[in-house]
Amino acid sequence: MNGAHDMGGTMGFGPVRDEPEDQVFHSDWERRAFALTLAAAAAGRWSLDEARQARERLSPPDYLSKTYYEIWIAGLETLLAERGLVSRAEIEAGRCLGPSAPVERVLERDRVDTMLARGGPTFRAEGPPSRLTLGQTVRARNIHPSGHTRLPRYVRGRCGVISHLHGAHVFPDASASGQEGVSQPLYTVRFSGRELWGAEADPSLTVSIEAFESYLEPA
């Protein structure tokens, strides 16, 4: 969807500042927010893409006024309420107001490292074959879906070259709407800086994105 979260190439937000690689959290509450998100997701009530879409559904003023993990917590509150695991009244009160909702799975502490190492594999060996080819010039379609998409606005309508073929992967647009088992071929597409940003861009600059087949058309 088009929203405040899709700010690639947007001016006016200041410089991107590097941080030390070992500075994962800025405070203890961020560590707790990450743990809560993992534990809640382990119950199996939503997919990773549904979690992303829950964050993207925040209004632009709300989204832009929050820090990274504040956005995570806001998205988690939305999912917990929509799936009936907590009520809006409990979120407002900050405590349980009735019997706890049963869950199918509980993330035990000794399983966290294994879960993080495994991740969420999306490759599907039985998925549809690729119709586009390595080295082919393609155009990112100028689409504006109302739901989740992984196609950034700044490449839409622009031409690039396929540099890698990745086989079929879970299609996040479908997964975010609760559709299971939908996969598409995935590609890496390389765009020149001038194609994206105009004649004043650094001529040596290239930007690569991973794009699903339905995002692309032959150019």
Buried (B, 14 or more C-beta within 10 A) or exposed (E): BEBBBBBEEEEEEEEEEEEEEEEEEEEEEBEEBBEBBEBBBBBEBBBBBBBBBBBBBBEEEEBEEBEEBBBBBBBBBBBBBEBEBBBEEBBEEEEEEEEEBEBEEEBEEEEBEEBEEEEEEBEBEEBEEBEBEEEBEBBBBEBEEEBBBBBBBBBBEBBBBBEEEBBBBBBBBBBBBEEEEBBBBBBBBBBBBBBBBEEEBEEEEBBEBBBBBBBBEEE
